[in-house]
Amino acid sequence: MTENTSPRRLAEIYFACWEAKDFAPLRAHLAPDCVFRGVFGVAHGPDEFLQGLGGMAAATDSLAVRARVADDTDVITWFDLGMGGAPVTAVANWTHVVDGLIAEVNVTFDPREILAASA
């Protein structure tokens, strides 16, 4: 594994793309069978993964990474998400890397304030 494909670096790329609302650079770092699981749904493969993330990014008002912890295959990023005019929500994002590619992302947070703001 090189520094460019470490879980920490891949998480940095993931969040930089989200902040820029440009996911073209992320596609090359996704495994062909990647899976995203989150509060609002599940996505399989790069196309669904990026489509879902793009939808989240479009509704994102702010994103501030608070902490990132990584080892050889996993990284957890704790961040604050402002979305849909709702109060900022704390989010945990677990990214699993296999052979230098993002294989799985699991995201968890309490969506109640975001859902209430969009109602």
trRosetta pair geometry for C-beta under 8 A, 3 or more apart (Angstrom, degrees):
i j d omega theta_ij theta_ji phi_ij phi_ji
1 5 5.5 -127 -158 87 81 102
1 6 5.9 101 151 -85 121 64
1 72 7.4 157 23 -160 157 83
1 100 5.8 175 -123 -80 82 90
2 5 5.3 72 54 21 78 95
2 6 7.4 -109 99 -35 40 79
2 100 7.4 34 30 -117 80 128
3 6 5.8 -27 -148 -11 37 117
3 9 6.1 112 157 -51 60 148
4 9 5.7 -148 -156 139 24 158
5 9 6.6 -29 -27 72 5 126
5 10 6.5 31 -158 -55 45 107
5 29 7.6 -175 -123 -131 79 98
5 97 7.4 152 163 -175 81 138
5 100 3.4 -7 174 -147 146 98
5 101 7.6 -31 -155 -53 114 43
6 9 4.6 89 55 8 84 102
6 10 6.9 -154 88 -6 41 87
6 70 7.1 82 151 151 102 146
6 97 7.8 127 173 74 28 171
7 10 5.7 -58 -144 39 31 111
7 11 6.3 33 157 -20 66 105
7 70 4.7 176 91 -152 109 116
7 71 7.1 19 40 63 145 42
7 72 7.3 107 -3 149 120 16
7 73 6.3 89 -53 160 135 13
7 74 5.8 51 -144 99 164 6
7 75 4.0 174 146 -30 109 106
7 95 6.3 159 -161 98 96 104
7 96 7.9 -36 -119 -140 123 22
7 97 4.5 -150 -88 2 85 135
8 11 5.9 -57 -152 36 29 110
8 12 6.5 31 151 -20 63 105
8 68 6.5 107 -135 141 86 127
8 70 4.0 -126 -64 9 90 168
8 75 5.6 156 -80 -102 48 137
9 12 5.5 -52 -151 33 35 115
9 13 6.5 37 150 -19 66 102
10 13 5.6 -50 -149 35 35 113
10 14 6.3 44 149 -25 65 103
10 29 5.5 171 -134 178 99 135
10 75 7.3 169 67 17 92 141
10 95 6.6 -160 105 142 111 144
10 97 5.8 138 32 -92 156 130
10 101 8.0 139 -119 -150 147 22
10 102 5.6 171 169 -62 136 97
11 14 5.3 -47 -145 32 35 119
11 15 6.4 24 160 -10 66 106
11 68 6.1 157 111 -146 145 129
11 70 7.0 -150 10 -81 138 124
11 75 4.4 -110 -37 107 141 149
11 77 5.3 168 -174 -48 130 127
11 93 7.6 143 -140 106 109 118
11 95 5.3 179 -85 33 96 149
12 15 6.3 -61 -148 42 28 101
12 16 6.1 29 155 -20 65 111
12 68 7.9 26 -66 -132 79 172
13 16 5.7 -57 -143 38 28 112
13 17 6.3 30 158 -20 64 106
13 25 6.5 -127 -169 125 106 110
13 26 6.1 152 138 -100 102 76
13 29 6.0 100 98 -1 149 167
14 17 6.1 -63 -157 35 23 109
14 18 6.6 22 149 -19 62 108
14 26 6.1 82 -106 -123 54 123
14 29 7.7 -120 -64 95 80 139
14 95 6.8 -159 -14 -90 163 153
14 102 7.1 100 -75 -80 123 154
14 105 7.8 155 -144 -99 152 142
15 18 5.3 -48 -145 34 38 115
15 19 6.3 39 156 -19 67 103
15 63 7.0 -166 -161 142 95 133
15 65 6.0 36 -174 -60 163 126
15 77 6.7 -156 -55 -176 134 165
15 79 7.4 167 -123 -71 132 157
16 19 5.8 -53 -147 37 30 110
16 20 6.2 19 156 -8 64 111
16 25 7.9 -37 96 81 108 139
17 20 5.8 -64 -143 47 29 104
17 21 8.0 140 161 -43 56 5
17 22 5.9 -110 -152 82 72 60
17 23 5.0 83 167 -106 126 53
17 24 7.9 -168 -137 41 117 47
17 25 5.7 -153 -90 63 114 99
17 26 4.5 -52 -28 -42 174 117
18 21 7.2 21 -178 -75 32 45
18 23 7.8 41 -74 -83 50 91
18 53 6.7 -96 -97 178 95 107
18 56 7.6 -31 -141 100 111 107
18 57 5.2 -150 -153 -97 68 110
18 60 7.1 63 169 0 97 171
18 63 6.2 -33 120 65 117 178
19 63 5.7 -132 -88 65 84 126
21 54 7.6 84 -162 -140 75 69
21 57 4.7 156 -114 154 78 127
21 58 7.1 97 -139 -77 121 53
21 60 7.8 -166 -81 51 101 117
22 25 6.9 52 121 8 96 97
23 26 4.7 -51 -164 34 73 121
23 27 6.7 92 141 -42 83 84
23 50 4.8 157 130 -148 148 104
23 53 6.1 119 -98 95 146 122
23 54 6.0 -96 -3 -72 140 92
23 57 7.6 -166 -47 -5 110 156
24 27 6.2 -38 -160 4 36 115
25 28 7.0 -52 -174 24 43 106
25 29 7.9 22 142 -2 65 112
26 29 5.7 -74 -164 44 50 107
26 30 6.6 53 145 -35 81 104
26 50 6.9 158 86 -103 118 104
26 53 7.8 -69 93 94 162 159
27 30 5.9 -56 -153 19 36 114
27 46 5.7 75 -143 -173 80 132
27 50 6.4 -6 -85 -70 89 146
29 101 6.0 174 -180 -135 48 65
29 102 5.6 56 135 -2 88 102
30 34 4.6 -76 -173 -12 94 154
30 46 4.4 131 99 -102 142 98
30 49 6.0 166 -143 79 148 154
30 50 7.6 -108 -29 -48 162 99
30 101 6.3 53 159 -175 11 102
30 102 5.2 -39 -109 62 56 101
31 34 4.5 134 58 -59 81 85
31 98 6.3 23 -74 60 147 103
31 99 7.6 97 -99 60 111 102
31 101 4.1 123 -65 119 76 127
31 102 6.3 -137 -4 81 84 45
31 103 4.5 23 8 -99 148 65
32 45 6.9 -13 172 -131 52 80
32 46 7.0 -53 -125 -18 39 107
33 44 7.5 -24 -164 -171 59 87
33 45 6.7 -34 -122 -87 33 67
33 103 7.4 9 84 -149 80 81
34 44 7.7 161 88 -159 51 41
34 45 6.6 106 53 -122 74 15
34 46 6.2 74 37 -68 120 62
34 49 5.4 3 100 -61 119 155
34 101 7.4 -116 -70 145 111 104
34 102 5.7 39 -122 108 134 82
34 103 5.7 -149 -109 -151 72 27
34 104 6.7 -169 -156 -71 68 38
34 105 7.6 27 178 0 108 91
35 42 7.0 -15 -171 -170 94 95
35 43 7.1 160 -157 84 47 55
35 44 5.7 -10 -107 -107 78 65
35 49 7.7 -153 -136 -83 11 111
35 103 7.4 8 24 152 79 60
35 104 5.1 -2 61 -115 90 80
35 105 7.5 -164 98 34 53 61
36 42 6.8 163 87 -156 61 46
36 43 4.3 8 50 50 107 101
36 48 7.6 -157 33 115 110 91
36 49 4.9 132 -17 -125 123 83
36 52 6.0 -171 86 74 146 144
36 53 7.2 -136 -116 -51 167 96
36 104 7.7 168 -82 -159 36 49
36 105 4.8 -5 -117 64 76 103
36 106 8.0 171 -160 -79 46 36
36 107 7.6 6 -173 0 89 107
37 42 5.2 -3 -107 -109 69 87
37 104 7.6 0 7 -170 100 93
37 105 7.3 -179 31 93 61 57
37 106 4.8 -8 67 -113 102 76
37 107 7.2 -180 94 26 55 67
38 41 6.4 8 63 54 87 49
38 42 7.6 171 27 -81 61 44
38 52 7.6 161 28 158 130 133
38 105 7.8 -5 -56 117 97 95
38 106 7.3 168 -76 -160 56 42
38 107 4.0 3 -112 58 97 109
38 108 7.6 -159 -142 -69 59 40
39 107 6.7 -80 -8 104 82 93
39 108 6.7 112 -56 -130 96 44
39 109 6.1 -77 -31 53 143 74
39 111 4.8 163 151 -43 147 128
40 52 7.9 167 92 -161 107 108
40 56 7.8 163 46 -82 143 102
40 111 7.1 132 -60 -107 87 153
41 52 6.5 -140 81 -128 117 132
43 48 3.7 -175 -163 132 94 101
43 49 4.7 155 117 -81 128 46
43 51 7.1 179 -133 59 138 89
43 52 4.4 -130 -51 -6 145 142
44 48 5.5 37 52 52 47 146
44 49 7.7 -86 116 -48 5 86
45 48 5.4 80 63 21 83 100
45 49 6.5 -147 96 -12 36 98
46 49 5.4 -60 -138 40 28 117
46 50 6.0 20 169 -13 68 109
47 50 6.3 -62 -147 40 23 102
47 51 6.2 23 156 -19 62 111
48 51 5.6 -56 -143 38 31 113
48 52 6.2 29 160 -17 66 107
49 52 6.2 -64 -156 37 23 107
49 53 6.3 15 154 -11 62 112
49 105 7.7 106 -147 28 113 122
50 53 5.6 -55 -139 43 33 109
50 54 5.9 41 156 -26 65 106
51 54 5.7 -54 -148 34 27 115
51 55 6.7 30 152 -20 61 103
52 55 5.7 -52 -153 31 33 112
52 56 6.7 31 151 -15 65 103
53 56 5.6 -52 -151 37 37 112
53 57 6.2 38 151 -21 67 106
54 57 5.5 -53 -144 37 32 113
54 58 6.4 38 155 -26 64 102
55 58 5.7 -49 -148 28 30 113
55 59 6.9 13 157 -3 61 107
56 59 6.2 -72 -157 45 31 100
56 60 6.3 46 147 -46 68 105
56 83 7.5 -47 -165 -121 75 134
57 60 5.2 -43 -146 11 36 123
59 83 5.3 47 128 -162 98 93
59 84 5.3 -3 -179 -58 110 84
60 63 5.7 -2 -177 -43 133 108
60 81 6.7 -80 -130 -160 97 91
60 82 6.9 91 -171 78 64 65
60 83 5.5 -41 -107 -99 50 84
61 82 3.9 -76 75 120 102 106
61 83 6.1 -166 9 -86 88 24
61 84 7.3 -121 -24 6 111 24
61 85 6.9 116 -50 -65 148 38
62 80 7.3 -12 113 112 103 95
62 81 7.4 160 86 -161 64 32
62 82 3.5 40 40 30 93 125
62 88 6.9 -45 76 -102 119 104
63 79 6.1 14 -172 161 80 134
63 80 7.3 164 -151 84 35 59
63 81 5.8 5 -107 -111 74 66
63 82 7.3 -123 -54 29 45 76
64 79 6.1 166 83 -163 43 86
64 80 4.6 -3 57 52 97 103
64 88 7.9 -9 28 -149 113 135
65 68 6.4 -1 179 -45 125 104
65 77 6.0 -55 -135 -170 106 109
65 78 7.6 103 -162 78 63 50
65 79 4.7 -46 -103 -99 49 106
66 78 4.9 -57 65 105 105 95
66 79 5.8 171 5 -106 82 39
66 80 6.3 83 -41 -20 113 89
66 90 8.0 -24 6 -133 148 91
67 77 7.4 173 91 -152 51 46
67 78 4.6 15 53 45 92 112
68 75 6.2 1 -174 -177 95 108
68 76 7.2 172 -150 87 49 49
68 77 4.8 -8 -105 -105 87 77
68 78 7.5 -152 -71 22 43 68
69 75 6.9 166 86 -153 44 60
69 76 5.1 -3 56 54 93 94
70 74 6.9 -171 -144 99 60 49
70 75 3.9 -12 -100 -103 95 91
70 76 7.7 -171 -75 22 53 56
71 74 5.6 18 47 52 93 81
71 75 7.8 -170 23 -75 52 56
73 96 6.3 10 150 -156 90 72
73 97 5.5 -153 -160 61 53 78
73 98 7.2 33 -149 -79 105 55
74 94 6.6 -14 -166 -169 108 90
74 95 6.8 154 -154 83 57 54
74 96 5.4 -19 -101 -104 84 64
74 97 7.1 -167 -76 17 33 81
75 94 7.6 163 85 -152 44 47
75 95 4.9 -8 59 58 91 102
75 97 7.5 40 -1 -16 97 113
76 92 6.3 -14 -169 -168 104 94
76 93 6.9 152 -156 79 52 51
76 94 5.2 -18 -101 -99 81 71
76 95 7.7 -180 -82 20 34 70
77 92 7.6 152 80 -157 47 46
77 93 4.6 -14 60 61 94 106
77 95 7.3 28 -1 -4 104 111
78 90 7.0 -8 -173 -170 92 94
78 91 7.3 161 -155 83 47 51
78 92 5.7 -18 -102 -102 72 70
78 93 7.8 -171 -76 22 27 74
79 90 7.8 161 89 -152 32 52
79 91 5.4 -22 67 62 78 98
79 93 6.9 2 16 2 108 116
80 88 4.7 11 179 176 110 120
80 89 7.1 147 -158 70 60 34
80 90 6.1 -35 -100 -95 66 55
80 91 7.3 150 -107 15 16 87
81 88 6.7 148 71 -158 34 67
81 89 5.0 -30 64 64 91 89
81 90 7.9 151 18 -103 82 7
81 91 4.9 39 -10 -14 121 132
81 109 7.0 -51 33 -100 130 173
82 86 7.3 -178 -158 71 56 68
82 87 7.9 -84 -120 163 78 23
82 88 4.9 -42 -76 -96 81 76
82 89 7.7 151 -85 15 32 73
83 86 5.8 -6 73 40 68 108
83 89 6.9 -39 22 21 106 119
83 114 5.2 8 85 -125 114 118
83 117 7.9 144 101 70 68 142
84 114 5.6 96 45 -158 127 78
84 117 4.8 135 118 104 104 121
84 118 4.9 -39 -176 -66 149 98
85 117 4.9 -177 81 -178 86 127
86 89 6.7 14 113 -34 121 110
86 113 4.5 129 -170 133 120 91
86 114 4.5 -118 9 -95 164 49
86 116 7.0 108 -112 64 113 83
86 117 3.7 -134 -70 -12 85 149
86 118 7.7 -44 -45 -27 113 79
87 113 5.3 -52 42 166 92 153
89 109 5.3 84 148 172 118 134
89 110 6.6 -147 -153 64 113 74
89 111 7.6 36 -148 -105 163 39
89 113 6.3 -178 -77 59 110 117
89 114 6.2 -43 -30 -43 150 108
90 109 6.4 179 91 -130 51 103
90 110 8.0 36 57 22 80 94
91 107 6.3 -5 -176 -168 110 100
91 108 7.3 159 -156 81 65 40
91 109 4.2 -43 -104 -65 74 131
92 107 7.1 164 87 -151 53 51
92 108 5.3 -9 60 58 99 88
92 109 7.0 163 19 -66 65 75
93 105 6.5 -13 -171 -167 93 100
93 106 7.6 161 -155 83 46 46
93 107 5.0 -8 -106 -104 75 86
94 104 8.0 -9 112 116 90 93
94 105 7.0 158 84 -155 54 48
94 106 4.7 -5 57 58 105 94
94 107 7.6 -164 25 -73 66 41
95 102 5.9 -52 -167 -133 108 103
95 104 7.4 161 -154 89 43 55
95 105 5.1 -9 -103 -104 73 82
96 102 7.6 103 73 -158 48 59
96 103 5.3 -59 102 65 93 98
96 104 4.2 9 46 56 115 99
96 105 7.5 -155 20 -70 72 39
97 100 6.8 10 175 -121 112 12
97 101 6.6 157 -154 74 75 28
97 102 6.0 -46 -100 -95 74 45
97 103 6.4 136 -132 5 20 91
98 101 6.3 -31 70 62 66 81
98 103 4.2 39 13 -40 109 142
102 105 6.5 8 177 -47 119 101
110 113 7.4 58 113 7 95 90
111 114 5.0 -67 -163 49 69 113
111 115 5.3 68 139 -26 95 105
112 115 5.8 -59 -144 39 27 108
112 116 6.1 27 158 -19 65 108
113 116 5.5 -51 -142 37 33 113
113 117 6.3 36 156 -22 65 105
114 117 5.8 -55 -150 34 29 112
114 118 6.6 14 156 -9 63 110
115 118 6.0 -66 -148 42 30 103
115 119 6.5 44 152 -41 65 102
116 119 5.7 -45 -151 12 33 119
